[in-house]
Amino acid sequence: MTVFYTYIWLGISILLIGFAVWRDGKPRQNGKIYWFSWKPVILIGAVVVIVLVTHLLNAYGVETGQGRRRF
């Protein structure tokens, strides 16, 4: 995956997390609970963001722990 597409997916993931946080915090008018919880969407989105940020760090040459060990 190129860096350009990584930025696109990172933006989509952040927007999805933002929407899920907004939707999860919005109460219903009649006080009933929702049938669908947005918390799993938030957690999955956070994992995707962590993976994409790690991919970007590796693409820019900032190795995640591998660069320190010189044999």
N, C-alpha and C positions, 0 to 999 in steps of 0.2 A: 504494500500500500504506500502510495506516495505521501509526502508531507502535506500536500494540498488537500488530499482526501482525508487525511488524519484530522486536519483542522476542521473540515466540514463535519465529520462525524463527532468531533469533540463539541462543536457548537450545537449540533442536534441533541447530543446527550445532555448538555447543560440546559438547553431549553426544555427538554423533557423532564429533567429534575425540577426545574423551576415551576413548570405547569403542575407537576404532581404535588409539590409542596403547597402551591396556591390552592389546588383542589382539595387537598387533605385538610387544610385549615379552614375551609369555607363551611360554615354550618348550614344545615337544611332549614327551611322555613318552618316546617311542622315539627321539628325536634326529633324526628326518627333517625336511626342510623343508616348509613349507606350500605348497600349490598357488596360494594367493592372497596377494598382498602387500597390506598395509594402507596402505602409504606413499602411493599415489595418493589414497586416501580422505582421508588427513590433509591433503595438499596442496590438494585441491579444497575441503575444509571450511575451510581457512585462507583461501582466496580468497573464499569466500562470507562468512566473518566480516568480512573487510576491506570488502567491498562493503556489507554491512549496517551496519557501524559508520559508514561514510561517509554512508549514507542517513540514519542517526540524527543525525549532526552537521548535515547539511543541513536536516533537519526541525526541529531546535532553533535554527536560525538561524546556526550557526557555519559559514559558507561555507568551502569548501576552496579558498582562493586567489582567489576572485572578489571578496571584500569589500574588499580592499586597494586595488584600482584604482578610483579615482574620476576621472571625466573631466569 
